[in-house]
Amino acid sequence: MSRARQLATAAGHRMLGARWAVVQTAVAVSASWYVTHDLLGHPQPFFAPIAAAVSLSASDVLRGQRAVQLMTGVALGIGIGTLVEAVAGTGALAFAVAALVAMYVALAVGGGMFGQGLMFVNQTTASAVLILALHKPGSGTERLVDALIGGGVTVVIGVLLLPADPRRLLREAVRRLFTGLRDALADLAEQLTTDRPLRSEDWELEVGHRIHGDLASLTQARTTARQVVVFAPRRWPLRERVRRSAGHSEQLTLQANAVLSLVRITGAALDRHDRLPPALHDAVTALADACAALANSDDGRAAGAAAEHALQVLEPVGEPTPGYPGAAVYAARACARDLLIAVGYSESRRTS
């Protein structure tokens, strides 16, 4: 497949995956404008639709949190901007003071959910600056009303009426992670087959970036799932199930780190042209198959059987020798054991 086709395919997948979120955002933008402009009579209520667009965006992850961050940040920024305007006027120095104070205050009070990302800090600072830039009576109040309406529409659509399915969010994030782990292990198995070092100097770095990115996405999905079952009445019946699934997904951090360790150690052995036991290739292939089962169909039984097979083929190796080859065998065993724990598979045979 050509590079252009790969890019087009990836773009199509992104658009298809975000289609429902994009439609919701478009509806929220229209509703926010209608309420502020047509019902309340604000002449240019630009911030209401912007607030809705920024809060909902093209993702159904952390929507409620973004709305709360936005509304709270706007309110705080308006207060800071009004105070700075009363003390320092609207000159160039006042803008610097407003930005400085707004950022420091937002950082000081922005703990917990307000500390995730830069939405809260950015909205606080932007609101303080706009109070000075617009500089007309009532602009602060009108902007606050617009923000509350835009954020309120977000809450109604994204939390009350059409909340994300927390099970789907967790399932998709877990599958993305296992897809990345599968690809890394499959590449590693190929390198073991040809007994050659890593494909490129940056291969390990690319694998690390992808897996850590997938772990970050899983963390966001887990946070969103927990928030949804607390604040969305439609999802309350799923609370206990989501609590168990979210807690279980935390184990996957160990699994991902075990794969990264295996990649690093085996790569170092290949670079040194160390002699690696043939069983290591079979074990890595089995681990790749286990991750593929979880990436494609959530088949925990098949994944557990493949991980157990990886332990079995490594059993004759016995106590590995010192150095990179021995460490690679230990790392492969750790991957298999972590995967068995992650899928809750009761293996009939385990090496010590």
N, C-alpha and C positions, 0 to 999 in steps of 0.2 A: 504494500500500500504506500502510495506516495505521501510525502510530507504534507502537501496541500490537502489531500483527502483525509489524512489523520486529523488535521486541524479542523476541517469541516465536520467530520464525524463527532469530534469532541464538542464542538460548538453546538451541534444538533442535540447531543445528549444533555448538555447544560440547559438549553432552552426547553427541552421536553420535560426535564426534571423540575424546572421552576415554573411551569405553565400555570399551575393552580395558584401559587403564591403571587405571580404577576397579575393574574386576573383579580384577585382579592385586593391587591394594592391599587389597581386602576379604579376599582369601585370605591375604595376608601378615599382616594384623592378627589374623585367627583363628589362624593357625599360631603366631604369637608368643605369644599368650595361652595356647594349649594347651601349648607347651613350658615356659613359665615357671611357669604355675599348676598344670597337671595333672601334668607330668613332674617338675619341680623342686620343686614344693610351695611356691612363694612365695605368701603369703596375698593380697597385693594388687599384682600385678606390672603396675601401670598404665603404666609407662614402656615396656615392651616393645612392646605394640601401638601406643602413641603414636609410638615411634621408627620402626616400620614404616610407619605412615600418613604421617608427616612426610617420610620418605626417599623413598617411592614416589610419594605424592600422586596427582594426577589428570593427571600429565604423565610421559612417558617420556624427558624431557630431563634430563640430569645426575643420574640416579638414583644411580649408583655413587658419584659425587662427594659427593652429599648424605649418603649413608650413612657414608662415611669421615669427613666433617666432623662428623656427629652423634656417632659413636662416640669420635672423638678429643677433641671438645669436652667430652663428658661425663666422660671420664677426667681431663682437665685440670681441669675444674671441681670434681670430687670432691676432688682433691688440694689445690686452693686452699681449698675450703670446710673441709676437715679441718684444715688449717694455721691458718686464721683462727679456727676454733672453739677450738683448743688455746691460742691466744694471747689472743683477745679475748672468748671466751665466745659467748653467743647473744643478746645485747641488740641494741637498735635500731642502735647504733653499729657493731656487728659486721656487720650486714647491709650497711650502707653500705660498710664496708671490703671485704667480700667481693665486692660488685658492682664496686667501683672497681678492685680488684686483678685480678679475673677479666677485665674488659673490656680493661684495659691489657695484660695478659699475652697474651690472645687476639689483640689487634691487633699485638703485638710479634712473635709467632711465626706469625701467620696469613698468610704469604705464599703465592704460587703458587696451587694449587687451593683452599687454605684461605681465601684472601683474596677469593674470588668469592662475593658475596652476604653475608648476615649469619648464616647457619646456624651457623658455627663460633663466632662471638662470642656469639650468643644461647644456644647450648647450654652453652658454658663458664660463662656468667653464671648461667643458670638452675640448673645443677647445683650451683654453689657456694652459691647461695641456698637450695636445697632441703636441702642438708646441714645448714644451720643451722635451717631450719624443721622438718624431721622430727626431728632431734636425738634419735636413739636408736641404740644400738649395732648395728653391721652395716648401717645404712641405706645408707651409701655403697657398700659392697661389693655389696649387693643391687641397688642402682640401676645400678651399673656392669655387673653381669651382665645385667640386663634390657636395657640399652642395647646391649650386645654381641649379645644374642640377636635383638633387633629389627632391628639393623643387619645382622646375619648373615643373617637371613631375607630381608632386602631384597637383599643381594648374591646369594644363591642364586637367588631368583626373577627379579630384574631384570637380573642380569649373567650368571649361569651358565646357567639354564634357559631364560629367555625374554628374551634381550637385545633391545633395540630394533633395528630394521633401519636401519642408518646411511644407506643409500641413500634410504630413504623419508623420513627426517628431513631430509636435505639437499634432496630434491626438493620436499617440502611447504613448507619455509622459502623456497626460491627462488621457488616459485609465488606464495606470499603477497606477497613483495616485488614481483614483476612485476605482480601484481594492483593493488597500491597505485600503482605507477608508471603503469600503464595508466589508472587512474581519474584521476590527476592530469593526465596528458597529454590525456585525452579532455575533461576540464573546460576545460583551457586552449584546446584547439582550438575548443570552443564559444564561448568568450569572444572568440577571434579572429574567428569568423564574425560575431558581432554587434557587433564592434568596441567592446566595453564593458569597463570595468575589472572587477576581481575581484568575485566574487559577494558577498562580505562582507569586512569588515575582518579577520576572523580566518581567512579561507580559507587563506592562505599558511601560517599557523601550524598549522592543522589538518593540512595536507598534510605539513609538516615533521615534526610529531609522529608521524604514521602511518608515514612512510617510515623515520624513525630507529628507531621501535619495531620495524618489520619487519627492519631491519638488525641490531638487537640480538637478535631471535629467530634470525636466520640465524647470528649468531656463536655463540649457545648450541647450535644444531643442529650447527654445525661442530665445536665442542669436544666435544659428546657423541659424534658420529660417530668422531672420532679416539680417544676413550677406549674406545668399545665395541670397535673392532677391535684394541685393545691388550690389553684385559682379558677379553673374552668369547671363549672358545675357539671357539664356534660361528661367530663372525664373522671369525676369522683369515684365511680365504681371500679376504676382501674388502679386505684391507689396502691393497694397491696401488691398487685402483680407487677406494677412498674417499680415499686420499691425494691422488690426482689431482683428484677431484671437489671436495674441500674446498679445495685450493689454487686451483682454477679459480673457486670461488665468491667468493674474496676480491676478485676483479676487480669484482664487482658493487657494491662500495662506491663505486668511481669512477663507475659508471653511475648509481647513485642520486643521488650528489652533483651529477652533470651535469644530471639532471632537475630537481633542486631549484634549481640556478642558472638554468636556463631559465625555470622558473616565476617566480622572483623578478625576473629582468631583464625578461621579457615583461610581467609585471604592472606593473612600474614604467613601462614604455612606454605601456601602456594607460591608466594613471592620468594620465599627462601628455598623452594624446591624440596621441601621436607617430604618424607615418605608418609603418606596418609593411609590408614587401613581401608581396604576396598569396601568394608561394611559401612563406612561413613557415607559414601555416595548413596547406598541403598537407604540408609536412615534419612538422609536429607531429602531424597525423592519421596519417601513415605510421609515426611513432615509436610512437604509441598502438597501432596495429595490430601492430607488432612485439612490443611488450610483451604484448599480448593473446594472441599466438601462444605465447609462452613461459608465460603464466599458465594457459592452458587445456590445452595439449597438449605442452609442451616441444618445440615444432616449431622447432628452430634454423634450418632451411633457410628456412622462411617468414619467420621473424623477421629473418634476415640479408638476405633479398630486400627486405623492407619498409624496413629501415634503409638499405640501398643506394639505394632509391628516394628516401628523404629527402635523401640527399646529392645525388642527381641533380637533384631539383627545385630545390635551392638553388644549383646550379652557375651558372645564368644570372645570379644576383644579383651574381656577381663579388665584388670587394672591398667589403664593407659600409661604409656611411658611419659616421662617428663618432657617439657617443651611444648611447642605449638601443636603437634599431632595429638598428644594426650589431652591438652586443653580443649581441642576441637571436639574430641569424643565426649568429654564432660559437658561441653556446651550443647551438643546435640541431645544428650540425655536430659539435660535441664529443659530444653525446648519441648521434648516429648512429655515430660512430667508436668510442666506448666500447662501444656495444651490439654492433657487429661483432666487436670483440675479445673481448667476453664470451662470445659464442656460437661463437667460433672459425670464423667464416664467411669464406671466401676470396672477397672481392668482386672482380668483374671490372672494376670502375670505381670510382675514388676521387678525389675532388677534392683538391687540394693544400691 
